[in-house]
């Protein structure tokens, strides 16, 4: 498995093809994904690129981090593992303090 890189500061016009081409100059690109808003479909300005080896990933980080692309400064670093998200529900139920359903206040 390759090394996944986070790419921030992308121009909103960047496509996955352009992102792949940008990183291909530094090694073999396994995949390139531009993250888009699920409602509007517009780019959110960041994405992920998976390079085939950690050496190629390091070369891409050193070459591209802090460079300009269409007037925006790129941030390139190794992607952190996605935080685990538990699905489902909110908190527990309320209930009364006295454990019963009567009219007693306490």
N, C-alpha and C positions, 0 to 999 in steps of 0.2 A: 504494500500500500504506500502511496505517495505522501507528501507533506502538504497539508492544506494551509493556504495563506489567506489572511484577511486583507482586503484592499479597500481603504476608505478614501473619501474625497473625490470620488468619481464624478465626472460631469454627468448630468442627467441624460445626456444624449448617447452615452456609451452603450454599445450592444455587447452581447456575450462574444460575438465574433471579433470585435475590436479588442476586447479585453484579452481574449486568447492570443491574438496576434501580438499584442504588447508584450506578453510574457513568453511567447514562443522564442523570442530572440535570446532568452536566457536559459532555455532548456525545453524538455518535453512537457507539454501541458496535458494533463490527464483530463481535466474538466475546468470550465470557467462559467461561473454563475453570477449574474447581476441580480441583486435582490430588488424586487419591485413591490409596490403597495398593492395589497390584495383587492382593494376596492377600485382604485383608479388605474392600476396597471403601470403607473409611472415609476421609474427608477427611484430608489431611496438613497442613491449616492454611495452605495457600497456593494461589495460582492466578495466572492471567494474563488480562488484559483488553486487547483491541486496540481502540484508539480510531481514528476515521477520519482525524484530522489531528494533527500534532504540537502545534498550539495547544490543541486540546481535551485532549490528553494532559497537557500542562503545567498546564492549569487543574485537571484532576482530581488531579494530584499535589499541587498547592498546597492544594486544598480538603480532600483526604482523608488525606494523610499525617499520622500522629500522632493521628488521631481515634479514638474508641471505637466499637466495634460489638459489641453483646452482651457488654460487659465486657472485650473484648480490644482492644489498641491496634494499629491498622493501620499497616503499613509499605508505602508506595506509592512506587515509583520506576521509572525506565525499565528495561526488561528488558535484560539483557546477552545477547549472542548465545550460544547453547548451545555449549559446548566440543565439539570434534570427538572422537568416540570411535571408535577403531579396533576393529573386531570381531575376534574370533578369538583365537587361540591364545597359549599361554604362551611361555615362553622356549625357547631351543634345547636340544638334547640334551646330555647329559653327556659320556660317552665317557671313555676312559682317557687319561692324559697322554702315554704313550709312543706313542700312535697305533696300537698293535697290540693284540692280544687276549691276549698272553702273561701269565705269572705274574710277570714282573719288576715290582718295586715302582716304580722310576724309570728 
